[in-house]
């Protein structure tokens, strides 16, 4: 798989019917290793290793209802009080981060109401802090570590 713009992490792999799988430590199972999953697993490791978020606060690929349709977010990180700290939208490295990706995560945020957003294709990362009173978001260099919350 392609080298991404994250620190180097070691992953567990296996093959099933000649299809590569990668172990997801949040879902506690092997999942199909697609380019988007490769990015998702790097983000999970980044959140756990670099930002020190507890695994118990991270949810991966869960369904939400949005305008009578079912959608599935990539990653959500919860605050200790159950509110949503961060929504992550992962794209494959070959997919450019465009306004469509921001529109997608903004639609999810209508339901989830997170403090922060992260959109990444593994090569380019965009971090935003939501300012609900001013109805805007501010781009950041990174998201805060768990200890600083």
C-alpha positions in Angstrom: 0.0 0.0 0.0 1.0 3.6 -0.5 3.0 5.4 2.1 0.8 8.0 3.7 1.5 11.3 5.5 1.4 9.8 8.9 4.0 8.3 11.2 5.0 4.7 10.4 2.7 2.3 12.2 2.8 -1.5 12.3 -0.5 -3.3 11.4 -1.7 -6.9 11.5 -2.6 -8.3 8.1 -4.0 -11.5 6.8 -5.6 -12.9 3.6 -9.0 -14.4 3.1 -9.9 -15.9 -0.3 -6.9 -14.0 -1.7 -8.3 -10.7 -0.4 -6.0 -8.7 1.9 -7.4 -7.8 5.3 -6.2 -5.5 8.1 -7.0 -5.7 11.7 -9.1 -2.8 13.1 -8.3 -2.5 16.8 -11.5 -0.4 17.4 -13.9 -2.9 15.8 -11.7 -5.8 17.0 -11.8 -7.6 13.7 -10.1 -8.0 10.4 -11.7 -5.8 7.6 -11.1 -5.6 3.9 -8.0 -3.6 3.1 -9.2 -1.0 0.6 -7.3 2.3 -0.1 -9.9 4.1 2.1 -9.5 1.6 4.9 -5.7 2.0 4.7 -6.3 5.7 5.4 -8.9 5.0 8.1 -6.5 2.7 10.0 -3.8 5.3 9.9 -6.1 7.9 11.3 -7.2 5.5 14.1 -3.5 4.9 15.0 -2.8 8.6 14.9 -5.7 9.3 17.2 -4.6 6.6 19.6 -0.8 7.0 19.5 -0.1 10.6 18.8 -3.2 12.3 20.2 -3.7 9.8 23.1 -7.5 9.5 22.6 -8.9 6.5 24.5 -10.0 3.6 22.3 -13.2 3.5 24.2 -14.1 7.1 22.9 -13.7 6.1 19.3 -16.4 4.7 17.0 -15.8 3.5 13.5 -18.2 3.2 10.5 -21.6 3.6 12.3 -24.9 4.5 10.7 -26.7 7.8 11.2 -30.0 9.0 9.9 -29.9 12.1 7.8 -33.0 13.5 6.1 -34.7 10.1 5.9 -31.6 8.5 4.5 -29.1 6.3 6.2 -25.4 7.4 6.0 -22.3 5.9 7.5 -19.5 8.1 9.0 -15.9 6.9 9.0 -14.7 7.8 12.5 -16.3 9.7 15.5 -14.5 10.5 18.7 -16.6 11.2 21.8 -16.0 13.5 24.7 -16.2 11.9 28.2 -19.7 13.4 28.6 -20.9 11.6 25.4 -21.0 14.7 23.2 -19.0 14.4 19.9 -15.5 15.8 19.9 -14.4 14.9 16.4 -15.8 13.6 13.1 -13.3 12.2 10.6 -14.0 11.7 6.9 -11.5 9.4 5.1 -11.0 9.3 1.4 -8.7 7.0 -0.6 -5.3 8.6 -1.4 -6.3 8.8 -5.1 -9.3 10.9 -4.3 -8.6 14.7 -4.1 -10.1 16.5 -1.1 -12.7 18.8 -2.7 -15.6 20.9 -1.5 -17.7 17.8 -1.9 -15.8 16.1 1.0 -16.4 19.1 3.2 -20.1 19.2 2.2 -20.4 15.5 3.1 -18.9 15.9 6.6 -20.9 19.2 7.1 -24.1 17.2 6.4 -23.1 14.6 9.0 -22.3 17.3 11.4 -25.9 18.6 11.1 -26.9 15.5 13.1 -23.7 14.9 15.1 -22.7 18.5 16.2 -19.0 17.9 16.7 -16.4 20.3 18.1 -13.9 19.4 15.4 -13.8 18.0 11.8 -11.0 16.2 10.0 -11.0 15.4 6.3 -8.1 13.4 4.9 -7.0 11.3 2.0 -4.0 10.1 4.0 -1.8 12.6 2.1 -3.5 15.8 2.8 -5.3 16.5 6.2 -7.7 19.4 6.9 -8.5 20.1 10.5 -11.3 22.5 11.5 -12.8 23.8 14.7 -16.5 24.6 14.6 -17.7 28.0 15.9 -21.4 27.5 16.2 -22.1 31.1 17.5 -20.4 32.7 14.4 -21.6 29.9 12.1 -18.2 29.2 10.7 -15.2 26.9 11.1 -11.6 27.8 11.6 -8.8 25.7 9.9 -6.2 24.4 12.4 -2.7 23.0 12.0 -3.8 19.9 14.0 -6.5 18.7 16.4 -5.8 19.0 20.2 -4.4 16.0 22.0 -6.7 14.3 24.5 -4.8 15.6 27.6 -5.4 19.2 26.5 -9.2 18.9 26.3 
